[in-house]
Amino acid sequence: MCGIVGYVGNKMASQVLINGLKKLEYRGYDSAGIAILEGDDILVRKCKGALKFLEEKIAGEVIKGSVGIGHTRWATHGEPSDTNSHPHTNMDGTISIVHNGIIENYAELKAKLQAQGIVFKSQTDTEVVVHLLDQKYKATGDIFKALIETLHILEGSYAIEVLCKDYPDRIIAARKESPLVVGLGKGENFIASDVPALLEHTRDVYYLGERELAVLYTDHVDLFNFEGEKIIKEPSHVEWDIDAAEKGGYEHFMIKEIHEQPKGLTDTMRPRIVKDGSGKPTDVYFEENKMDDAWKKAGRVVITACGTAYHAGVVAKYAFEKIARMKVDVDVASEFRYRDPILDKDDIFIVVSQSGETADTLSALRLAKAQGLKVVAITNCVGSTVSREADDVIYTLAGPEIAVASTKAYTTQLVCLFLLAVKAGKLRGTLSDEDATKLLCELESIPAKVQEILDGKDVIQKFASQQFNKDKIFYIGRQFDSATSLESALKLKEVSYMHSEAFAAGELKHGPIALIDPQTLVVAIASEPKLYDKIGSNMVEVKSRGATVMVITQDAGDAFEGKADLVFKIPECSSTLASLLTIIPAQLFAYYCAIMRGFNPDKPRNLAKSVTVE
């Protein structure tokens, strides 16, 4: 989820681009760069790090060009570096592009281009696009036609801006699944990945639709579809203030990021699912994975993490045992590092960390490596310490997560772990081809089902308005749902400061039921049909003692009729994957409770996004 901007006008483009990128720093912040048409050349300036380093780099220059593109990067291919920063150019420096998104077929395209003598400078998928575009341009002699031909070859999601030396009066841009907004000025026009970069200059915009292109000139903008046919649309007028615009019109980053989960899940799983000629998913492929032999002979999986990432590991324990039939131990990293753990050289060690910099998790990783174990890191940050020190790394591709309480990072971690369990099951021969295909088909349906839950969020909002003053909230569940209960309770206490705990439902009678009274809310999570009677009995027990009860379930019938004050139904899916759905209502409930109690859910007290000290 990078930030991109473009400008065509009469002002010095460099300052317009830098100011626009400042408004988009929340979208990406590991590097930044600009490309500007300066006389007969394209001048490129870019560097690793925060945008301020780019500002310092060009502070002594006078860059007079008035047409340019810019980029703040959130790395997905290649670690943060000057070379991997955008913009990227063709070999003779006549075409420059910036890109937000993921090119899924970049590896095969890169191999073909290299075989034809193209020399790559970076590790990015984006550089493939500019070299392919260059080839098409040399064949057609028309940059617009060349871009359309290129787009028909690319697979994945992208928002692309193109600068060409031979067309100094324009910027060409295209989008597929990644947003682009055109800003309409007087004697100047703008384009950006998000509205905040435009509000300083204009509030009249075109929102580019799916598979649409824009060609920006100083005095007008032309819009086209991917077939090159011109289209007409009415501009929209933006009423948001800048603060609201950064959040996409949402009140807080937390709710924005909850709503970004369908895209994050799609981006994370789609490049990793292998399909046959008919489009049927058959296997899992991790570009980064170099450990197939280790998985085949592994005796055990050990998963270590902290907080929300630890809860993802608990879900993964059930997934690996059920899908791959592997023994799994899950440890809180802060405990693991201070004991003398019993490890075997054939164990697979998985660390999960949103930031890749969590101190306790790093220490656990180093302890495992010191004992000769192979380590897989799952993280959202390319170039982070865990990604550098692990033997293998799997990136979640969630994009920057600004709110302190994790939402989309958690669900994308789950996707990576589910995919890894399928991969392990296939490698070890414990998962049949038929069952693997069935699971992967189900997994592909999850983003749409998450969206369905989000579309019904008003039910959760209303229930939160009735329950936000409860003294105690208990989450209960069995198997996968017990693991989801842990994350649900954490999310609520993080942002609303309500006392919440999670229990395996069968443990209620072993102590916790003594706390049940009319000021208690019990949230039961029930995604496993064969356990509906069991969890239903637990609900009756707490309701008879005065508690209010909500059940989150995929039951399409009346298994919980009369046993709950609210039955929130999620779309039906395999109980193995239901954790990706049952957590969504819990995230929404936590958010709405925080709002109704008057707290800012983006910045909960006493908490930091990344815990880099003990």
Residue pairs with C-beta under 8 A, 6 or more apart in sequence:
1 27
1 28
1 74
1 100
1 398
1 399
1 400
2 27
2 28
2 71
2 72
2 73
2 74
2 86
2 98
2 99
2 100
2 193
3 21
3 24
3 25
3 26
3 27
3 28
3 71
3 72
3 100
3 192
3 193
3 194
3 197
4 24
4 69
4 70
4 71
4 72
4 86
4 98
4 99
4 100
4 159
4 161
4 180
4 191
4 192
4 193
5 16
5 17
5 20
5 21
5 24
5 69
5 70
5 71
5 190
5 191
5 192
5 193
5 197
6 17
6 68
6 69
6 70
6 98
6 161
6 171
6 173
6 190
6 191
6 192
6 216
7 13
7 16
7 17
7 20
7 66
7 67
7 68
7 69
7 171
7 188
7 189
7 190
7 191
8 66
8 67
8 169
8 170
8 171
8 188
8 189
8 190
8 216
8 217
8 218
9 16
9 66
9 67
9 185
9 187
9 188
9 189
9 218
10 66
10 187
10 188
10 218
11 66
11 188
12 63
12 64
12 65
12 66
13 34
13 36
13 63
13 65
13 66
13 67
13 68
14 34
14 36
14 58
14 63
14 65
14 68
16 68
16 190
16 201
17 34
17 36
17 68
17 69
17 70
18 34
18 51
18 54
18 55
18 70
19 200
20 70
20 190
20 192
20 197
20 198
20 200
21 32
21 51
21 70
21 71
21 72
21 197
22 51
23 194
23 196
23 197
23 199
23 200
23 242
23 246
24 72
24 192
24 193
24 194
24 196
24 197
25 50
25 51
25 72
26 246
26 253
26 400
26 402
27 72
27 74
27 193
27 194
27 399
27 400
28 71
28 72
28 73
28 74
28 399
28 400
29 50
29 51
29 72
29 74
29 400
30 48
30 49
30 73
30 74
30 75
30 80
30 381
30 382
30 383
31 46
31 47
31 48
31 49
31 72
31 73
31 75
31 80
31 81
31 82
31 84
31 85
31 86
32 46
32 47
32 49
32 50
32 51
32 53
32 54
32 70
32 71
32 72
32 73
32 85
33 44
33 45
33 46
33 47
33 54
33 70
33 71
33 73
33 85
33 86
33 87
33 98
34 44
34 45
34 46
34 54
34 58
34 68
34 69
34 70
34 71
34 87
35 42
35 43
35 44
35 68
35 69
35 70
35 87
35 89
35 96
35 98
35 163
36 42
36 43
36 63
36 65
36 67
36 68
37 43
37 65
37 66
37 67
37 68
37 163
37 165
37 168
38 63
38 64
38 65
39 65
40 165
41 93
41 165
42 89
42 93
42 94
42 95
42 96
42 163
42 165
43 63
43 65
44 87
44 89
44 93
44 96
45 54
45 57
45 58
45 61
45 63
46 54
46 71
46 82
46 85
46 86
46 87
47 53
47 54
47 57
47 82
47 85
48 80
48 81
48 82
48 85
49 80
51 72
67 163
67 168
67 169
67 170
67 171
68 163
69 87
69 96
69 97
69 98
69 161
69 162
69 163
69 171
70 87
70 98
71 85
71 86
71 87
71 98
71 99
73 80
73 84
73 85
73 86
74 399
74 400
75 84
75 381
75 382
75 383
76 102
76 125
76 382
76 395
76 397
77 84
77 102
77 106
77 123
77 124
77 125
77 126
77 382
78 84
78 122
78 123
78 124
78 382
79 123
79 382
79 383
79 387
79 388
80 382
80 383
81 383
83 121
83 122
83 123
84 122
84 123
84 124
86 97
86 98
86 99
86 124
86 126
87 96
87 97
87 98
87 163
88 96
88 97
88 98
88 99
88 121
88 122
88 124
88 126
88 127
88 129
88 130
89 95
89 96
89 97
89 130
90 130
90 131
90 133
90 134
91 118
91 119
91 131
91 134
92 134
93 165
94 134
94 164
94 165
94 166
95 130
95 133
95 134
95 137
95 143
95 162
95 163
95 164
95 165
96 130
96 162
96 163
97 126
97 129
97 130
97 133
97 160
97 161
97 162
97 163
98 126
98 160
98 161
99 125
99 126
99 129
99 158
99 159
99 160
99 161
100 158
100 159
100 178
100 193
101 156
101 157
101 158
101 159
101 176
101 177
101 178
102 125
102 156
102 157
102 158
102 267
102 271
102 397
103 109
103 125
103 126
103 128
103 129
103 154
103 155
103 156
103 158
104 155
104 156
104 270
104 271
105 153
105 154
105 155
105 156
106 125
106 128
106 156
107 287
109 128
109 132
109 153
110 120
110 128
113 120
113 128
113 131
113 132
113 135
114 120
116 135
118 131
120 127
120 131
121 127
125 156
129 150
129 154
129 158
129 160
132 150
132 153
132 154
133 143
133 146
133 147
133 150
133 162
136 145
136 146
136 147
136 149
136 150
137 143
137 146
137 164
139 146
140 146
140 149
143 162
143 164
143 166
143 167
143 172
144 172
144 215
144 228
145 228
147 160
147 162
147 172
147 174
147 213
148 213
148 226
148 227
148 228
151 174
151 176
151 226
152 226
154 176
156 176
156 177
156 270
156 271
157 176
157 177
157 178
157 267
158 174
158 175
158 176
158 177
158 178
159 173
159 174
159 175
159 176
159 178
159 179
159 180
159 193
160 173
160 174
160 175
161 171
161 172
161 173
161 191
162 171
162 172
162 173
163 171
164 172
169 217
169 218
170 215
170 216
170 217
171 191
171 215
171 216
172 213
172 214
172 215
172 216
173 180
173 182
173 191
173 208
173 213
173 214
173 215
173 216
174 180
174 212
174 213
174 214
174 226
175 208
175 210
175 211
175 212
175 213
176 210
176 211
177 210
177 263
178 193
179 193
179 194
179 207
179 208
180 191
180 192
180 193
180 208
180 214
181 191
181 192
181 193
181 194
181 195
181 198
181 205
181 206
181 207
181 208
182 189
182 190
182 191
182 205
182 206
182 208
182 214
182 216
182 221
183 189
183 190
183 191
183 192
183 197
183 198
183 201
183 202
183 204
183 205
184 202
184 204
184 205
184 206
184 221
184 235
185 201
185 202
187 218
187 219
188 201
188 218
189 216
189 217
189 218
189 220
189 221
190 197
190 198
190 201
190 202
190 216
191 214
191 216
192 198
194 245
194 246
194 248
195 205
195 238
195 240
195 245
195 248
196 242
196 245
196 246
198 205
198 238
199 238
199 240
199 241
199 242
199 245
203 237
203 238
203 239
204 235
204 236
204 237
204 238
205 235
205 236
205 237
205 238
206 214
206 221
206 223
206 233
206 235
206 236
207 236
208 214
208 223
209 233
211 225
211 226
212 223
212 224
212 225
212 226
212 231
213 223
213 224
213 225
213 226
214 221
214 222
214 223
214 224
215 221
215 222
215 223
215 224
222 230
223 230
223 231
223 232
223 233
224 230
224 231
225 231
238 245
240 249
244 250
244 251
247 253
247 256
248 256
250 256
250 259
251 595
252 403
252 591
252 595
252 600
252 601
252 602
253 402
253 403
253 602
254 403
254 405
254 407
254 495
254 591
254 601
254 602
255 591
255 601
257 401
257 402
257 403
257 407
257 408
258 407
258 408
258 454
258 584
258 587
258 588
258 591
259 454
260 398
260 399
260 408
261 407
261 408
261 411
261 412
261 447
261 450
261 454
261 584
262 447
262 448
262 450
262 451
262 454
263 447
264 396
264 397
264 398
264 399
264 408
264 411
264 412
265 411
265 412
265 415
265 446
265 447
265 450
265 580
266 447
267 397
267 398
267 399
268 396
268 397
268 398
268 412
268 415
268 416
269 415
269 419
269 443
269 444
271 287
271 397
272 284
272 285
272 286
272 419
273 281
273 283
273 284
273 285
273 419
273 440
273 443
273 444
274 281
274 282
274 283
274 284
274 285
275 281
275 282
276 282
280 437
280 441
281 436
281 437
281 440
281 441
281 444
282 433
282 436
282 437
282 440
283 423
283 426
283 436
284 419
284 420
284 422
284 423
284 426
284 440
286 392
286 394
286 419
286 420
286 423
288 392
288 393
288 394
288 395
289 392
289 394
289 423
290 391
290 392
291 348
291 374
291 376
291 391
291 392
292 427
294 346
294 348
294 374
295 348
295 423
295 424
295 427
295 428
296 427
296 428
297 346
298 326
298 346
298 347
298 348
298 424
299 327
299 344
299 346
299 347
300 326
300 327
300 328
300 329
300 344
300 346
300 347
300 348
301 320
301 326
301 327
301 328
301 329
301 347
301 348
301 350
301 424
302 328
302 329
302 330
302 331
302 341
302 343
302 347
302 348
302 349
302 350
302 368
302 373
303 313
303 316
303 317
303 328
303 329
303 330
303 331
303 350
303 351
303 352
304 310
304 313
304 330
304 331
304 332
304 333
304 336
304 349
304 350
304 351
304 352
304 361
304 364
304 365
304 368
305 312
305 313
305 332
305 333
305 351
305 352
305 353
305 358
305 361
306 332
306 333
306 334
306 353
306 358
306 360
306 361
306 611
307 406
307 490
307 611
308 354
308 406
308 409
308 410
308 487
308 490
308 491
309 352
309 353
309 354
309 358
309 361
309 406
309 410
309 413
310 330
310 332
310 333
310 352
311 410
311 483
311 484
311 486
311 487
311 490
312 352
312 410
312 413
312 414
312 417
312 487
313 330
313 350
313 352
313 417
314 330
314 483
314 486
315 414
315 417
315 480
315 483
315 484
315 579
316 328
316 330
316 350
316 414
316 417
316 418
316 420
316 421
317 328
317 329
317 330
317 483
318 479
318 480
318 483
319 417
319 418
319 421
319 480
319 576
320 326
320 328
320 417
320 421
320 424
321 327
321 328
322 576
323 418
323 421
323 422
323 424
323 425
323 430
323 431
323 439
323 576
324 421
324 422
324 424
324 425
324 428
324 430
324 431
325 425
325 428
325 430
326 424
326 428
326 430
331 341
331 364
332 360
333 351
333 358
333 360
333 361
333 363
333 364
334 360
334 614
336 360
336 364
336 367
337 360
337 363
337 364
337 367
341 367
343 349
343 368
343 371
343 373
345 371
345 372
345 373
347 373
348 373
348 374
348 376
349 365
349 368
349 369
349 373
349 374
349 375
349 376
350 375
350 376
350 377
350 378
350 417
350 420
351 361
351 364
351 365
351 375
351 376
351 377
351 378
351 386
351 390
352 361
352 377
352 378
352 379
352 413
352 417
353 361
353 362
353 377
353 378
353 379
353 384
353 386
354 379
354 380
354 381
354 396
354 401
354 406
354 409
354 413
354 609
354 610
355 379
355 380
355 381
355 384
355 609
355 610
355 612
356 377
356 379
356 380
356 381
356 384
356 385
356 386
356 387
357 381
357 384
357 385
357 386
357 610
357 612
358 386
358 610
358 611
358 612
359 611
359 612
359 613
359 614
360 611
360 614
361 386
362 385
362 386
362 389
365 375
365 377
365 386
365 389
365 390
366 389
368 375
369 375
369 389
369 391
374 391
374 392
375 389
375 390
375 391
375 392
376 390
376 391
376 392
376 393
376 394
376 420
377 386
377 387
377 389
377 390
377 392
377 393
377 394
378 393
378 394
378 396
378 413
378 416
378 417
379 386
379 387
379 393
379 394
379 395
379 396
380 395
380 396
380 397
380 398
380 401
380 409
380 412
381 387
382 395
386 393
387 393
387 395
394 416
394 420
396 409
396 412
396 413
396 415
396 416
397 412
398 408
398 409
398 412
399 408
401 407
401 408
401 409
401 609
402 602
403 601
403 602
404 494
404 602
404 603
404 604
404 607
404 608
404 609
405 491
405 494
405 495
405 590
405 601
405 604
405 607
407 491
407 587
410 487
410 583
411 450
411 580
411 583
411 584
414 579
414 580
415 443
415 446
415 580
418 439
418 443
418 576
418 577
418 580
419 443
422 431
422 436
422 439
422 440
425 431
425 436
426 433
426 436
431 439
438 574
439 574
439 576
439 577
442 573
442 574
442 576
442 577
443 577
445 573
446 573
446 577
446 580
446 581
449 570
449 571
449 573
449 581
450 580
450 581
450 584
452 571
453 570
453 571
453 581
453 584
453 585
454 584
454 588
457 588
459 566
459 568
460 568
460 585
460 588
460 589
460 592
461 588
461 592
463 550
463 566
463 568
463 589
464 588
464 589
464 592
464 593
464 596
465 592
465 596
467 473
467 521
467 548
467 593
468 496
468 498
468 592
468 593
468 596
468 597
470 498
470 519
470 520
470 521
470 548
471 499
471 519
471 520
472 499
472 500
472 501
472 515
472 517
472 519
472 520
472 521
473 489
473 492
473 498
473 499
473 500
473 501
473 520
473 521
473 522
473 523
474 489
474 500
474 501
474 502
474 503
474 512
474 515
474 516
474 520
474 521
474 522
474 523
474 542
474 547
475 485
475 486
475 488
475 489
475 500
475 501
475 502
475 503
475 522
475 523
475 524
475 525
475 586
476 482
476 485
476 502
476 503
476 504
476 505
476 508
476 522
476 523
476 524
476 525
476 535
476 538
477 483
477 484
477 485
477 502
477 504
477 505
477 524
477 525
477 526
477 535
478 504
478 505
478 506
478 528
478 531
478 534
478 535
479 528
479 531
479 575
480 527
480 528
480 575
480 576
480 578
480 579
481 505
481 525
481 526
481 527
481 528
481 535
481 578
481 579
481 582
482 502
482 503
482 504
482 505
483 579
484 525
484 579
484 582
484 583
484 586
485 502
485 503
485 504
485 523
485 525
486 502
487 583
487 586
488 500
488 502
488 523
488 525
488 583
488 586
488 589
488 590
489 500
489 501
489 502
490 500
490 502
491 586
491 587
491 590
492 498
492 500
492 586
492 589
492 590
492 593
493 499
493 500
494 590
494 604
494 607
495 590
495 591
495 593
495 594
495 599
495 601
495 604
496 590
496 593
496 594
496 597
496 599
496 601
497 597
497 599
497 604
497 605
498 593
498 597
501 512
503 512
505 524
505 534
505 535
505 538
506 534
506 538
508 538
508 541
508 542
509 541
513 541
513 542
513 545
516 522
516 542
516 545
516 546
516 547
517 545
517 546
517 547
518 546
518 547
520 542
520 546
520 547
520 548
521 547
521 548
521 549
521 550
522 539
522 542
522 543
522 547
522 548
522 549
522 550
523 549
523 550
523 551
523 552
523 586
523 589
524 535
524 538
524 539
524 549
524 550
524 551
524 552
524 553
524 564
525 551
525 552
525 553
525 582
525 586
526 532
526 535
526 536
526 551
526 552
526 553
526 554
526 555
526 559
526 560
527 552
527 553
527 554
527 570
527 575
527 578
527 579
527 581
527 582
528 575
528 578
529 555
529 575
532 553
532 555
532 559
532 560
533 559
535 551
536 559
536 560
536 563
539 549
539 551
539 560
539 563
539 564
540 563
542 549
543 549
543 563
543 564
548 565
549 563
549 564
549 565
549 566
550 564
550 565
550 566
550 567
550 568
551 560
551 563
551 564
551 566
551 567
551 568
552 568
552 570
552 582
552 585
552 586
553 559
553 560
553 567
553 568
553 569
553 570
554 569
554 570
554 571
554 572
554 573
554 575
554 578
554 581
555 567
555 569
556 569
556 572
560 567
561 567
568 585
570 578
570 581
570 582
570 584
570 585
571 581
573 581
590 601
591 601
594 600
594 601
594 604
595 601
